[in-house]
């Protein structure tokens, strides 16, 4: 327990130190990479609530990631076009305020997760995996055929959204926002796992019949966790779209769902800081090996295979020497 806590602390300090050192050395690109790690780790934290706590293997979490991105684009695009968001029945303006956009993205992600989860959770196992994938692909193809927001070409946002008191165009200040939200999400996930709800959810994952015998509906527990998971992942999507100042249907694709799951598996399913470790390794490999070969994901696949076969607790579990999640 102490070793894992130390690893988690070093991981977060390392993620914080890299952009600070890059700022001192005048390397804004490295700051952007660290920001990308923080945002993708946040998406992984969202999936880990469903997968690690609830045992729900979802291949459709890109749906919530993309919904968060499109929520940002839909709200911010009218401002740069000097048009209202809607004119009937009342005129509603767009917004460039990050807190408003984040709240809208999380609400949209939660509502989508509620609708998708209400149907998907009536199945289990491979059927649940396939139905979440199907919902994700439905939204992907809807975005491709949505000309109002760029269709297949996506939507560009030329000016980054604002946060009170900060210059969000400054890479280090935008990193601070992403890092702060990641830290809050990790704290929330920690408290959730140790709450009555979290313990009941883990019980439902291990033995749903016994939980049901106590008068607790496993379906309700899982649906609630799925909604929370969708909201956190949508927040990450809004941040990611803001980082790139661009949103496209690719954010909704099954490949994105797969990548988010890879972050969680690399770091350790059910490990609180597993998504941070997984996202960091993914971005490092992409940056270091992507310039050497177009087939850099071959090495990622080999690492993933080694972790699945020999380190079921992921990198965090292997380094901490403990294989059981949520000890």
C-alpha positions as CSV (number, residue, x, y, z in Angstrom):
1,X,0.0,0.0,0.0
2,X,2.8,2.4,0.9
3,X,4.8,1.5,-2.2
4,X,1.8,2.1,-4.5
5,X,1.0,5.4,-2.7
6,X,4.6,6.5,-3.3
7,X,4.4,5.5,-7.0
8,X,1.2,7.5,-7.4
9,X,2.8,10.5,-5.8
10,X,5.9,10.3,-8.0
11,X,3.7,9.9,-11.0
12,X,1.7,13.1,-10.4
13,X,4.8,15.0,-9.4
14,X,6.5,13.9,-12.6
15,X,3.5,15.0,-14.7
16,X,3.6,18.3,-12.9
17,X,7.4,18.7,-13.2
18,X,7.7,18.1,-16.9
19,X,5.8,21.2,-18.1
20,X,7.4,23.3,-15.5
21,X,10.9,22.3,-16.7
22,X,9.7,22.7,-20.3
23,X,8.5,26.2,-19.5
24,X,11.9,27.2,-18.1
25,X,13.6,25.8,-21.2
26,X,11.2,27.5,-23.6
27,X,9.7,24.2,-25.0
28,X,5.9,24.8,-25.4
29,X,5.4,21.7,-27.4
30,X,6.5,19.5,-24.4
31,X,3.9,21.4,-22.3
32,X,1.3,20.5,-24.9
33,X,2.3,16.9,-24.7
34,X,1.9,16.9,-20.9
35,X,-1.5,18.6,-21.2
36,X,-2.5,15.9,-23.6
37,X,-1.4,13.2,-21.1
38,X,-3.5,14.9,-18.4
39,X,-6.6,15.1,-20.6
40,X,-6.4,11.5,-21.9
41,X,-5.7,10.3,-18.3
42,X,-8.9,12.1,-17.3
43,X,-10.8,10.2,-20.0
44,X,-9.2,7.0,-18.6
45,X,-10.4,7.9,-15.1
46,X,-13.9,8.1,-16.4
47,X,-13.7,4.7,-18.0
48,X,-12.0,3.2,-14.9
49,X,-15.1,4.1,-12.9
50,X,-17.1,1.8,-15.1
51,X,-14.5,-0.8,-15.9
52,X,-12.4,-0.9,-12.7
53,X,-15.2,-0.4,-10.1
54,X,-18.2,-1.8,-12.0
55,X,-16.6,-4.4,-14.2
56,X,-18.3,-3.0,-17.3
57,X,-16.2,-3.5,-20.4
58,X,-17.3,-0.6,-22.6
59,X,-16.1,-0.2,-26.2
60,X,-18.3,2.8,-26.7
61,X,-16.8,5.4,-24.3
62,X,-15.6,7.4,-27.3
63,X,-19.3,8.4,-27.7
64,X,-19.0,10.4,-24.4
65,X,-15.6,11.7,-25.3
66,X,-16.9,13.0,-28.6
67,X,-20.1,14.3,-27.1
68,X,-18.0,16.4,-24.8
69,X,-16.0,17.7,-27.8
70,X,-19.1,18.5,-29.8
71,X,-20.7,20.3,-26.8
72,X,-17.6,22.6,-26.8
73,X,-17.8,23.1,-30.5
74,X,-21.6,23.7,-30.6
75,X,-21.4,26.3,-27.8
76,X,-18.3,28.1,-29.0
77,X,-18.9,28.2,-32.8
78,X,-21.7,30.7,-32.7
79,X,-19.5,33.2,-30.8
80,X,-16.8,33.2,-33.4
81,X,-19.5,33.5,-36.1
82,X,-21.2,36.4,-34.2
83,X,-24.4,34.5,-34.3
84,X,-26.8,33.2,-31.6
85,X,-26.8,29.5,-30.7
86,X,-30.6,29.4,-31.4
87,X,-33.3,32.0,-32.1
88,X,-36.5,30.0,-31.4
89,X,-38.4,30.0,-29.1
90,X,-36.0,32.4,-27.5
91,X,-32.6,33.7,-28.5
92,X,-29.8,31.8,-26.8
93,X,-26.2,33.0,-27.3
94,X,-23.2,30.8,-27.6
95,X,-20.4,31.0,-25.0
96,X,-16.6,30.9,-24.7
97,X,-16.7,30.3,-20.9
98,X,-15.0,27.1,-20.0
99,X,-16.9,26.5,-16.8
100,X,-20.2,26.7,-18.7
101,X,-18.9,24.5,-21.5
102,X,-17.6,21.9,-19.0
103,X,-21.0,21.8,-17.2
104,X,-22.8,21.4,-20.5
105,X,-20.4,18.7,-21.7
106,X,-20.8,16.7,-18.5
107,X,-24.6,17.1,-18.6
108,X,-24.7,15.9,-22.2
109,X,-22.3,13.0,-21.5
110,X,-24.4,12.0,-18.4
111,X,-27.6,12.0,-20.4
112,X,-26.1,10.0,-23.2
113,X,-24.7,7.5,-20.7
114,X,-28.1,7.3,-19.0
115,X,-29.8,6.4,-22.3
116,X,-27.1,4.1,-23.6
117,X,-26.6,2.4,-20.2
118,X,-30.3,1.9,-19.6
119,X,-30.4,-0.3,-22.7
120,X,-26.9,-1.8,-22.6
121,X,-26.9,-2.9,-19.0
122,X,-29.9,-5.2,-19.7
123,X,-27.2,-7.4,-21.3
124,X,-23.9,-8.7,-20.0
125,X,-20.5,-10.0,-21.2
126,X,-19.8,-9.9,-24.9
127,X,-23.3,-8.6,-25.6
128,X,-22.7,-5.5,-23.4
129,X,-19.4,-4.9,-25.2
130,X,-21.0,-5.1,-28.6
131,X,-24.0,-2.9,-27.8
132,X,-21.8,-0.1,-26.4
133,X,-19.7,-0.4,-29.5
134,X,-22.8,-0.2,-31.7
135,X,-24.1,3.0,-29.9
136,X,-20.7,4.6,-30.3
137,X,-20.6,3.8,-34.0
138,X,-24.1,5.2,-34.5
139,X,-23.0,8.5,-33.0
140,X,-19.8,8.4,-35.1
141,X,-21.8,8.1,-38.4
142,X,-24.3,10.7,-37.2
143,X,-21.4,13.2,-36.7
144,X,-20.1,12.4,-40.2
145,X,-23.5,13.1,-41.8
146,X,-24.0,16.3,-39.7
147,X,-23.2,19.2,-42.1
148,X,-24.1,21.9,-39.7
149,X,-21.0,21.2,-37.7
150,X,-18.6,20.2,-40.4
151,X,-19.6,16.7,-41.1
152,X,-16.6,14.5,-41.9
153,X,-14.3,17.5,-42.0
154,X,-15.0,18.5,-38.4
155,X,-15.3,21.9,-36.9
156,X,-12.5,24.4,-36.1
157,X,-12.6,26.8,-33.2
158,X,-10.2,29.6,-33.9
159,X,-10.0,31.2,-30.5
160,X,-9.5,29.1,-27.4
161,X,-12.3,29.4,-24.8
162,X,-11.7,31.4,-21.6
163,X,-11.4,30.7,-17.9
164,X,-11.7,33.6,-15.4
165,X,-8.4,35.0,-14.3
166,X,-6.3,32.9,-16.7
167,X,-4.8,33.3,-20.2
168,X,-5.8,29.9,-21.7
169,X,-3.7,30.6,-24.8
170,X,-0.6,30.3,-22.5
171,X,0.3,26.6,-22.7
172,X,1.4,26.4,-19.0
173,X,-1.9,27.9,-17.8
174,X,-4.0,25.6,-19.9
175,X,-1.9,22.7,-18.5
176,X,-2.7,23.9,-15.0
177,X,-6.4,23.7,-15.8
178,X,-6.2,20.2,-17.2
179,X,-3.9,19.0,-14.3
180,X,-6.3,20.5,-11.8
181,X,-9.3,18.8,-13.2
182,X,-7.4,15.5,-13.4
183,X,-6.5,15.8,-9.7
184,X,-10.1,16.6,-8.8
185,X,-11.3,13.6,-10.8
186,X,-8.8,11.3,-9.1
187,X,-9.8,12.5,-5.7
188,X,-13.5,12.0,-6.6
189,X,-12.7,8.5,-7.9
190,X,-10.8,7.7,-4.7
191,X,-13.7,8.9,-2.5
192,X,-16.2,7.1,-4.7
193,X,-14.4,3.8,-4.4
194,X,-14.5,4.0,-0.6
195,X,-18.0,5.2,-0.3
196,X,-21.0,3.0,0.4
197,X,-21.9,3.2,-3.2
198,X,-18.5,2.3,-4.4
199,X,-18.2,-0.7,-2.0
200,X,-21.7,-1.9,-3.1
201,X,-20.7,-1.5,-6.8
202,X,-17.6,-3.6,-6.3
203,X,-19.7,-6.2,-4.5
204,X,-22.1,-6.2,-7.5
205,X,-19.1,-6.8,-9.8
206,X,-17.9,-9.7,-7.8
207,X,-21.2,-11.3,-6.7
208,X,-24.3,-9.6,-8.0
209,X,-26.6,-12.3,-6.6
210,X,-25.4,-11.7,-3.0
211,X,-25.8,-7.9,-3.5
212,X,-29.3,-8.4,-4.8
213,X,-30.1,-10.6,-1.7
214,X,-29.2,-7.6,0.5
215,X,-32.0,-5.6,-1.3
216,X,-29.6,-3.6,-3.5
217,X,-30.3,-3.6,-7.3
218,X,-27.0,-4.3,-9.2
219,X,-28.6,-2.7,-12.3
220,X,-29.2,0.6,-10.5
221,X,-25.6,0.6,-9.1
222,X,-24.1,-0.1,-12.6
223,X,-26.3,2.5,-14.3
224,X,-25.3,5.2,-11.8
225,X,-21.6,4.3,-12.3
226,X,-22.0,4.3,-16.0
227,X,-23.6,7.8,-15.9
228,X,-20.8,9.1,-13.7
229,X,-18.2,7.5,-16.0
230,X,-19.9,9.2,-19.1
231,X,-19.9,12.6,-17.5
232,X,-16.1,12.5,-16.6
233,X,-15.2,11.2,-20.1
234,X,-17.3,14.0,-21.7
235,X,-15.4,16.6,-19.6
236,X,-12.1,15.2,-21.0
237,X,-13.6,15.4,-24.5
238,X,-14.4,19.1,-24.1
239,X,-10.9,19.8,-22.8
240,X,-9.3,17.8,-25.7
241,X,-11.3,19.7,-28.3
242,X,-10.3,22.9,-26.6
243,X,-6.6,21.9,-26.6
244,X,-6.7,21.2,-30.3
245,X,-9.3,23.9,-31.1
246,X,-10.9,21.4,-33.3
247,X,-13.6,18.7,-33.0
248,X,-14.2,15.9,-35.5
249,X,-16.0,12.6,-35.8
250,X,-12.7,10.8,-35.1
251,X,-13.3,11.6,-31.4
252,X,-16.3,9.3,-31.6
253,X,-14.7,6.4,-33.4
254,X,-14.2,2.9,-32.0
255,X,-10.4,3.4,-32.3
256,X,-10.7,6.2,-29.7
257,X,-12.7,3.9,-27.4
258,X,-9.9,1.3,-27.8
259,X,-7.2,3.8,-27.0
260,X,-8.9,5.0,-23.8
261,X,-9.2,1.3,-22.8
262,X,-5.5,0.8,-23.5
263,X,-4.6,3.6,-21.1
264,X,-6.5,1.9,-18.4
265,X,-5.1,-1.6,-19.1
266,X,-1.5,-0.4,-19.4
267,X,-1.7,1.4,-16.1
268,X,-3.8,-1.2,-14.3
269,X,-7.6,-1.8,-14.4
270,X,-9.0,-0.6,-11.1
271,X,-5.8,1.2,-10.1
272,X,-6.6,4.8,-9.2
273,X,-3.6,6.2,-11.0
274,X,-3.5,3.5,-13.7
275,X,-5.0,5.8,-16.4
276,X,-2.3,8.4,-15.7
277,X,0.5,5.9,-16.1
278,X,-1.1,4.4,-19.2
279,X,-1.7,7.8,-20.9
280,X,1.8,8.9,-20.2
281,X,3.3,5.8,-21.7
282,X,1.1,6.0,-24.7
283,X,2.0,9.6,-25.5
284,X,5.7,8.9,-24.9
285,X,5.7,6.0,-27.3
286,X,3.7,8.1,-29.8
287,X,6.2,11.0,-29.6
288,X,9.4,9.0,-29.5
289,X,8.6,6.2,-31.8
290,X,6.0,7.9,-34.1
291,X,8.8,9.9,-35.8
292,X,10.9,6.8,-36.3
293,X,8.2,4.5,-37.8
294,X,4.6,4.5,-38.8
295,X,4.3,1.2,-37.2
296,X,5.1,2.4,-33.6
297,X,1.9,0.8,-32.4
298,X,3.5,-2.6,-32.9
299,X,5.7,-1.9,-29.9
300,X,2.7,-0.6,-28.0
301,X,1.0,-3.9,-28.8
302,X,3.9,-5.9,-27.5
303,X,4.0,-4.0,-24.3
304,X,0.2,-4.4,-23.9
305,X,0.5,-8.1,-24.5
306,X,3.3,-8.4,-21.9
307,X,1.2,-6.6,-19.3
308,X,-1.9,-8.7,-20.0
309,X,0.1,-11.9,-19.8
310,X,2.5,-11.2,-16.9
311,X,1.3,-8.1,-15.1
312,X,-2.4,-8.3,-14.6
313,X,-2.3,-5.3,-12.3
314,X,-0.8,-3.1,-15.1
315,X,2.3,-1.0,-14.7
316,X,1.2,0.3,-11.3
317,X,0.5,-3.2,-10.0
318,X,3.8,-4.6,-11.3
319,X,5.9,-1.8,-9.8
320,X,4.0,-1.9,-6.5
321,X,4.2,-5.7,-6.4
322,X,0.5,-6.1,-5.8
323,X,-2.0,-7.7,-8.2
324,X,-5.3,-7.0,-6.5
325,X,-7.1,-3.8,-7.4
326,X,-8.7,-1.6,-4.7
327,X,-6.8,-3.1,-1.8
